[in-house]
Amino acid sequence: MSKLKANDRVSKHTTLFEHDDCKTDWTRQSILQDVQAEQYQQAQKRLKRWYSHCFGIDEDDWQFVEAMASLRNQSSRITPITREVDGEYQNETGFLQTLMQGHGVIRDYFDADTDALFEADLIYYPSIDGQERQRLIYKPFYCLSSNALDCIDVRVQGPDIGDLGESVTHSLGCRLVSEYLKRSVEHHTGDRVTVEYYVEHLIEEHTIDVVVRKNNPETSQMEIFAVVEVETGLNRESEVLEDFTKLGHVDCSRKFWISPTRNIANRCLNVILARDWLDIDTVPEELPLLTGEGVLHNTNQRLKSATFEPENVKWSEVPHTPVTDVLSYQDMYDMLKTQYDPTLFDLPRT
């Protein structure tokens, strides 16, 4: 029970403990005592047993939840699904799934009762810019609540683990841009690149969402080819400024800013435009980001070196340009689907 063990606590599980069939005080105290005694598996069993009693959550539903967490952590192109058969776990060798194919297939594969999972506050729909979305890039997606993570053995990895509403959307953006860059670079140069997710300490104590490295034939060394930040919403302008400042400290000629929608991307551009980082007029929300040649329309050609020093950022200067390309999820989906690999989003084999 790695999450409980790491945090030595459980989530509130309010929906469960307030259920009429749940003995609230006694049930919660028993689980907390198990955690304090480091009996994490016992605490997990208690939680799952009560969710089953109150909401009818069965083992197939839990396997669906674990598969969702595994898909989110996935960095390789394929993930085998493990299924319990007669008390033993077996790999389904014919089932290959990626995050970009959505959660619909594994939901149907395990015949998961999503209505019960929603009622129990174990899953919920992702949101973009405050609006609930049942689908991203035309595929169904769900988010795991912290309650669900207490009940499974798969830890969810990535930045801002507590912000689980953003996590699936954020991870999807990281996977989309990595697949796009892999294929785009190979198509145009014949070279291959390697991709790293959530790279720590590249810039002091900060984390870069995606770092792409490519071999330099002159030095035979893998060097930084591109860095990427995935911004799934515009909650505070300070976050945008800090992220762009961070990218401005990477000595790299390709800086990608990725957002779920063009609306968010253009609003982020306007935040840095107001700080004299872009030499263009105000970017309208409806401005197309890409031309047919794949160049950021009316923006990339007019970038200039960053000179602005944001407030509350300790760096004294921003030595490099913070952005060269801006892409939405739909942009990357369309290019991957039509130009590079249409099979990336196909349903997995079962």
C-alpha positions as CSV (number, residue, x, y, z in Angstrom):
1,M,0.0,0.0,0.0
2,S,2.6,2.4,-1.2
3,K,0.6,5.7,-1.0
4,L,-0.4,5.1,2.7
5,K,3.1,4.0,3.5
6,A,4.7,7.0,1.9
7,N,2.3,9.6,3.6
8,D,1.4,7.6,6.8
9,R,-2.1,8.9,6.5
10,V,-5.4,8.2,4.6
11,S,-7.6,10.5,2.7
12,K,-10.9,11.7,4.2
13,H,-13.1,9.1,2.4
14,T,-16.0,11.4,3.3
15,T,-18.5,9.8,1.0
16,L,-17.7,6.3,2.4
17,F,-17.7,7.3,6.1
18,E,-20.9,9.3,5.8
19,H,-22.8,6.4,4.1
20,D,-25.7,5.0,6.1
21,D,-24.3,1.5,6.1
22,C,-20.8,2.5,7.3
23,K,-20.1,2.6,11.0
24,T,-18.2,5.9,10.7
25,D,-16.3,6.3,13.9
26,W,-15.4,2.7,14.4
27,T,-14.5,2.1,10.7
28,R,-12.2,5.1,10.3
29,Q,-10.5,4.5,13.7
30,S,-9.8,0.9,12.7
31,I,-8.2,2.0,9.4
32,L,-6.1,4.7,11.1
33,Q,-4.9,2.2,13.7
34,D,-3.8,-0.2,11.0
35,V,-1.9,2.6,9.3
36,Q,-0.2,3.7,12.5
37,A,0.8,0.1,13.2
38,E,2.2,0.0,9.6
39,Q,-0.4,-2.7,8.7
40,Y,-1.0,-1.1,5.3
41,Q,-2.4,-4.1,3.5
42,Q,-4.9,-4.6,6.3
43,A,-6.0,-1.0,6.1
44,Q,-6.3,-1.4,2.3
45,K,-8.4,-4.5,2.8
46,R,-10.7,-2.7,5.2
47,L,-11.2,0.2,2.8
48,K,-12.0,-2.0,-0.1
49,R,-14.3,-4.2,1.9
50,W,-16.4,-1.2,3.0
51,Y,-16.5,0.3,-0.5
52,S,-17.7,-3.1,-1.7
53,H,-20.4,-3.2,1.1
54,C,-21.6,0.3,0.7
55,F,-21.3,0.8,-3.1
56,G,-20.9,-2.6,-4.6
57,I,-17.3,-2.0,-5.9
58,D,-15.9,-5.4,-6.9
59,E,-12.5,-6.8,-7.9
60,D,-13.0,-6.0,-11.6
61,D,-13.7,-2.3,-10.6
62,W,-10.4,-2.2,-8.6
63,Q,-8.5,-3.8,-11.5
64,F,-9.8,-1.0,-13.7
65,V,-8.7,1.6,-11.2
66,E,-5.2,0.0,-11.0
67,A,-5.0,-0.1,-14.8
68,M,-5.9,3.6,-15.0
69,A,-3.0,4.4,-12.6
70,S,-0.6,2.2,-14.5
71,L,-1.5,3.9,-17.8
72,R,-0.9,7.3,-16.4
73,N,2.6,6.3,-15.2
74,Q,3.4,4.7,-18.5
75,S,6.4,6.1,-20.3
76,S,6.8,3.3,-22.9
77,R,4.6,2.9,-25.9
78,I,2.8,-0.2,-24.7
79,T,1.5,-1.6,-21.4
80,P,0.3,-5.2,-20.9
81,I,-2.8,-5.4,-18.7
82,T,-2.7,-7.8,-15.7
83,R,-5.9,-9.6,-14.8
84,E,-6.8,-11.8,-11.8
85,V,-7.9,-15.3,-12.9
86,D,-8.8,-17.9,-10.2
87,G,-6.9,-16.1,-7.6
88,E,-3.8,-15.7,-9.7
89,Y,-2.6,-12.6,-11.7
90,Q,-1.9,-13.3,-15.3
91,N,-0.6,-11.0,-18.1
92,E,-3.0,-10.6,-21.0
93,T,-0.4,-10.8,-23.7
94,G,-2.9,-9.8,-26.4
95,F,-3.8,-6.5,-24.8
96,L,-1.6,-3.5,-25.5
97,Q,-2.7,-0.1,-24.3
98,T,-1.4,3.4,-24.3
99,L,-2.7,6.5,-22.5
100,M,-3.4,8.2,-25.8
101,Q,-6.1,5.5,-26.5
102,G,-8.1,6.6,-23.5
103,H,-9.8,4.7,-20.7
104,G,-12.8,3.4,-22.6
105,V,-11.2,0.1,-23.7
106,I,-10.0,-0.9,-20.2
107,R,-13.3,0.2,-18.7
108,D,-15.1,-2.2,-21.1
109,Y,-12.4,-4.8,-20.7
110,F,-12.9,-5.1,-17.0
111,D,-16.7,-4.3,-17.3
112,A,-16.1,-1.6,-14.7
113,D,-19.2,-0.1,-13.0
114,T,-18.3,3.5,-13.5
115,D,-21.6,4.7,-12.0
116,A,-20.7,3.0,-8.7
117,L,-17.1,4.4,-8.9
118,F,-18.5,7.9,-9.4
119,E,-21.0,7.5,-6.6
120,A,-18.3,6.3,-4.2
121,D,-16.1,9.3,-5.1
122,L,-13.3,7.1,-6.5
123,I,-13.3,8.6,-10.0
124,Y,-14.4,11.8,-11.6
125,Y,-14.1,13.5,-15.0
126,P,-11.1,15.7,-15.8
127,S,-11.7,19.4,-16.3
128,I,-10.0,22.0,-18.5
129,D,-10.2,25.6,-17.5
130,G,-12.8,24.8,-14.9
131,Q,-15.1,22.9,-17.3
132,E,-15.7,19.2,-17.0
133,R,-14.6,17.1,-19.9
134,Q,-15.8,13.5,-20.5
135,R,-13.5,13.2,-23.5
136,L,-10.0,14.4,-24.4
137,I,-8.8,14.1,-28.0
138,Y,-12.1,12.2,-28.7
139,K,-11.4,9.5,-26.1
140,P,-13.1,8.9,-22.7
141,F,-10.9,9.7,-19.7
142,Y,-11.4,9.5,-15.9
143,C,-9.5,10.9,-13.0
144,L,-8.6,8.9,-9.9
145,S,-9.5,10.5,-6.5
146,S,-7.1,10.4,-3.6
147,N,-9.6,8.0,-2.1
148,A,-9.0,5.5,-4.9
149,L,-5.2,5.8,-4.6
150,D,-5.5,4.7,-0.9
151,C,-7.0,1.4,-2.1
152,I,-4.5,0.3,-4.8
153,D,-0.8,-0.6,-4.9
154,V,0.1,1.6,-7.9
155,R,1.4,5.0,-7.0
156,V,0.6,7.9,-9.3
157,Q,3.7,9.7,-10.5
158,G,4.2,13.3,-11.8
159,P,4.2,16.8,-10.6
160,D,1.5,18.1,-8.2
161,I,0.3,14.7,-7.2
162,G,-2.3,16.2,-5.0
163,D,-3.9,18.0,-8.0
164,L,-5.4,14.8,-9.4
165,G,-7.9,16.7,-11.5
166,E,-5.1,18.0,-13.6
167,S,-3.0,14.9,-13.6
168,V,-4.6,12.8,-16.4
169,T,-4.8,15.9,-18.6
170,H,-1.2,16.9,-17.9
171,S,0.1,13.4,-18.5
172,L,-1.8,13.1,-21.7
173,G,-0.1,16.4,-22.9
174,C,3.3,15.1,-22.0
175,R,2.7,11.9,-24.0
176,L,1.3,13.7,-27.0
177,V,4.2,16.1,-27.3
178,S,6.8,13.4,-26.8
179,E,5.3,11.2,-29.6
180,Y,5.0,14.3,-31.8
181,L,8.6,15.3,-31.3
182,K,10.0,11.7,-31.8
183,R,8.3,11.4,-35.1
184,S,8.8,15.0,-36.3
185,V,12.5,14.9,-35.7
186,E,13.0,11.5,-37.3
187,H,10.9,12.6,-40.3
188,H,12.9,15.7,-40.9
189,T,16.4,14.6,-39.9
190,G,16.4,10.9,-39.8
191,D,17.7,11.0,-36.2
192,R,16.1,9.5,-33.2
193,V,15.6,11.3,-29.9
194,T,15.1,10.1,-26.3
195,V,12.4,11.6,-24.1
196,E,12.5,12.0,-20.3
197,Y,9.5,13.0,-18.2
198,Y,9.4,15.2,-15.1
199,V,13.2,15.9,-15.1
200,E,14.3,17.3,-11.8
201,H,17.2,19.7,-11.1
202,L,17.9,20.5,-14.7
203,I,17.4,24.1,-13.6
204,E,18.3,24.2,-9.9
205,E,15.5,22.6,-7.9
206,H,12.9,23.0,-10.6
207,T,11.2,20.3,-12.6
208,I,10.9,20.3,-16.4
209,D,7.8,18.4,-17.7
210,V,9.5,16.9,-20.8
211,V,13.1,17.0,-21.9
212,V,14.1,15.7,-25.3
213,R,17.7,14.7,-26.0
214,K,19.4,14.1,-29.3
215,N,22.9,12.9,-30.2
216,N,25.4,15.5,-31.3
217,P,27.5,13.9,-34.0
218,E,30.4,16.3,-33.3
219,T,30.7,15.3,-29.7
220,S,28.9,11.9,-29.7
221,Q,27.0,13.2,-26.7
222,M,23.3,13.2,-26.0
223,E,22.5,16.9,-25.7
224,I,19.2,18.8,-24.9
225,F,17.3,19.2,-28.1
226,A,14.0,20.6,-26.7
227,V,12.3,21.3,-23.4
228,V,8.5,21.4,-22.9
229,E,6.1,22.7,-20.3
230,V,2.5,21.5,-20.3
231,E,0.1,24.0,-18.8
232,T,-3.4,22.7,-18.4
233,G,-5.0,25.9,-17.1
234,L,-4.3,29.5,-16.3
235,N,-5.1,29.9,-12.6
236,R,-2.5,32.5,-11.7
237,E,-0.3,34.6,-13.9
238,S,2.6,34.1,-11.6
239,E,2.7,30.3,-12.5
240,V,2.9,31.2,-16.1
241,L,5.7,33.7,-15.5
242,E,7.6,31.2,-13.3
243,D,7.4,28.4,-15.9
244,F,8.5,30.7,-18.8
245,T,11.3,32.0,-16.6
246,K,12.4,28.5,-16.0
247,L,12.4,27.7,-19.7
248,G,14.3,30.9,-20.2
249,H,17.2,29.5,-18.2
250,V,17.7,26.5,-20.4
251,D,20.3,26.9,-23.1
252,C,18.3,25.3,-25.9
253,S,16.9,26.6,-29.2
254,R,13.5,24.8,-28.9
255,K,11.1,25.7,-26.1
256,F,7.6,24.2,-26.4
257,W,4.5,25.4,-24.5
258,I,1.7,22.9,-24.6
259,S,-1.9,23.5,-23.6
260,P,-5.1,21.5,-24.0
261,T,-6.8,24.2,-26.0
262,R,-5.8,27.1,-28.1
263,N,-7.7,29.5,-25.9
264,I,-5.5,28.6,-22.9
265,A,-2.3,28.8,-25.0
266,N,-3.1,32.2,-26.4
267,R,-4.0,33.6,-23.0
268,C,-0.7,32.3,-21.7
269,L,1.1,34.1,-24.6
270,N,-0.7,37.3,-23.6
271,V,0.6,37.0,-20.1
272,I,4.2,37.1,-21.3
273,L,3.4,39.5,-24.0
274,A,2.4,42.1,-21.4
275,R,5.9,41.6,-19.9
276,D,7.7,42.5,-23.1
277,W,8.7,38.9,-24.0
278,L,6.9,38.9,-27.3
279,D,7.2,41.7,-30.0
280,I,3.6,41.4,-31.3
281,D,0.2,42.9,-30.6
282,T,-2.3,41.3,-28.3
283,V,-2.9,37.7,-29.2
284,P,-6.6,37.2,-29.8
285,E,-8.2,34.0,-28.3
286,E,-9.3,32.8,-31.7
287,L,-5.8,33.2,-33.3
288,P,-4.8,29.9,-35.1
289,L,-1.5,28.7,-33.6
290,L,-0.2,26.9,-36.7
291,T,0.0,27.7,-40.3
292,G,0.0,24.9,-43.0
293,E,3.8,24.9,-42.7
294,G,3.7,24.0,-39.0
295,V,5.0,27.5,-37.9
296,L,3.4,29.4,-35.1
297,H,1.3,31.9,-36.9
298,N,2.4,35.5,-36.4
299,T,4.3,34.8,-33.3
300,N,7.5,32.7,-33.8
301,Q,8.8,35.1,-36.4
302,R,8.6,38.0,-34.0
303,L,10.0,36.5,-30.8
304,K,12.9,38.3,-29.1
305,S,15.3,37.5,-26.3
306,A,13.7,37.7,-22.9
307,T,14.6,40.8,-20.8
308,F,11.8,40.9,-18.3
309,E,12.5,39.9,-14.7
310,P,9.3,38.6,-13.1
311,E,8.4,39.6,-9.5
312,N,9.0,37.1,-6.8
313,V,11.5,35.1,-9.0
314,K,14.9,34.9,-7.5
315,W,16.8,34.8,-10.8
316,S,18.4,38.1,-11.7
317,E,18.1,37.6,-15.4
318,V,16.5,35.4,-18.1
319,P,19.4,34.7,-20.5
320,H,17.5,32.8,-23.2
321,T,14.2,33.1,-25.0
322,P,11.5,31.3,-23.0
323,V,9.3,30.0,-25.9
324,T,9.7,29.2,-29.6
325,D,6.6,27.0,-30.3
326,V,3.1,26.8,-28.8
327,L,0.9,23.8,-29.5
328,S,-2.6,22.6,-28.4
329,Y,-3.5,19.0,-27.9
330,Q,-5.7,19.1,-31.0
331,D,-2.7,20.4,-33.0
332,M,-0.6,17.5,-32.0
333,Y,-3.4,15.0,-32.4
334,D,-4.1,16.2,-35.9
335,M,-0.4,16.1,-37.0
336,L,0.2,12.7,-35.4
337,K,-3.0,11.3,-37.0
338,T,-2.5,12.8,-40.5
339,Q,1.2,13.1,-41.0
340,Y,3.1,10.6,-38.9
341,D,1.3,7.6,-37.3
342,P,-2.5,7.3,-37.6
343,T,-2.4,4.0,-35.6
344,L,-1.3,5.8,-32.3
345,F,-4.9,6.4,-31.4
346,D,-6.4,3.2,-32.6
347,L,-8.1,0.9,-30.1
348,P,-5.7,-1.6,-28.6
349,R,-5.7,-5.3,-29.5
350,T,-7.8,-7.5,-27.2
